[in-house]
Amino acid sequence: MNTFEKLKRELAPYKNTLVIDDNYKVTRLVDIVDGGEDYYWVVDDMKRLIHQSCVGGWIPLKGFIREEEYNRLVRRWNLNNVEKVH
C-alpha cells in the first residue's frame, strides 16, 4: 500500500468532520488530493476550501471530545458556514 492510500485510510473515519488543523484552527476535513509533488489535505476553513500539505496534520475532534460538545460545535459550524463543493 502506498503513502497516498495510507493517508486516505487515515482520513476515512473523519471525512467531513470537524478537526483541528495544523494551524490550530477548527476546520472541516473534506478530502485528500495528489498534487503531483505533494499530497494535500483539503479543508474547509469557513471561507474557502484550502489545500494543506500532508506534512502537517490534523487532530480529530469526533470521538475525542464528548459527543454532546462535538454536536454543539457542528450545529454552530453549520449555522455559520455554507458547505463548499470539492
C-alpha positions in Angstrom: 0.0 0.0 0.0 1.4 3.4 -1.0 1.5 6.5 1.1 -1.5 8.1 -0.6 -3.6 5.1 0.1 -2.5 5.1 3.8 -3.4 8.8 4.1 -6.9 8.1 2.5 -7.5 5.4 5.1 -6.4 7.7 7.9 -8.9 10.3 6.6 -11.8 7.9 6.0 -13.3 7.8 9.5 -13.0 11.6 9.9 -14.1 12.7 6.4 -16.4 15.7 6.6 -16.0 16.0 10.4 -14.5 18.9 12.3 -10.9 18.7 13.1 -8.1 21.0 14.5 -5.8 21.7 11.5 -2.0 22.2 11.6 -2.7 26.0 12.2 -4.7 25.1 15.3 -8.0 26.2 13.7 -11.2 24.3 13.7 -11.9 23.2 10.1 -13.9 20.6 8.3 -11.8 17.8 6.8 -13.0 17.3 3.3 -10.6 15.1 1.4 -7.1 14.4 0.3 -5.6 15.1 -3.2 -2.5 14.2 -5.0 -0.8 17.5 -6.1 1.9 15.8 -8.1 4.9 16.7 -5.9 3.0 16.5 -2.6 -0.3 15.3 -1.1 -2.7 17.8 0.4 -5.5 17.6 3.0 -8.5 19.5 1.7 -10.1 21.5 4.5 -12.9 24.0 4.7 -12.0 26.9 6.9 -15.4 28.6 6.6 -14.2 31.0 3.9 -13.0 28.6 1.2 -11.5 25.2 0.6 -7.8 25.1 1.3 -5.1 22.6 0.4 -2.8 22.0 3.3 0.3 19.8 2.9 0.1 16.4 4.4 3.4 17.1 6.0 1.2 18.9 8.5 -1.6 17.0 10.2 -4.9 17.4 11.9 -6.4 16.4 15.2 -9.8 14.7 15.1 -12.5 16.0 17.4 -15.2 13.5 16.8 -14.8 10.6 19.2 -12.2 12.5 21.2 -14.4 15.1 22.9 -17.8 14.4 24.5 -20.4 13.7 21.8 -22.8 16.5 23.0 -20.0 19.0 22.8 -19.0 17.8 19.4 -22.6 18.0 18.2 -22.9 21.6 19.6 -19.8 22.5 17.7 -21.2 21.1 14.5 -24.5 22.9 15.0 -22.6 26.2 15.4 -20.4 25.4 12.4 -23.5 24.7 10.2 -25.2 27.9 11.3 -22.1 30.0 10.3 -21.0 28.1 7.2 -22.1 27.2 3.7 -20.8 23.8 2.6 -18.4 24.2 -0.4 -18.3 21.7 -3.2 -15.0 19.9 -3.7 
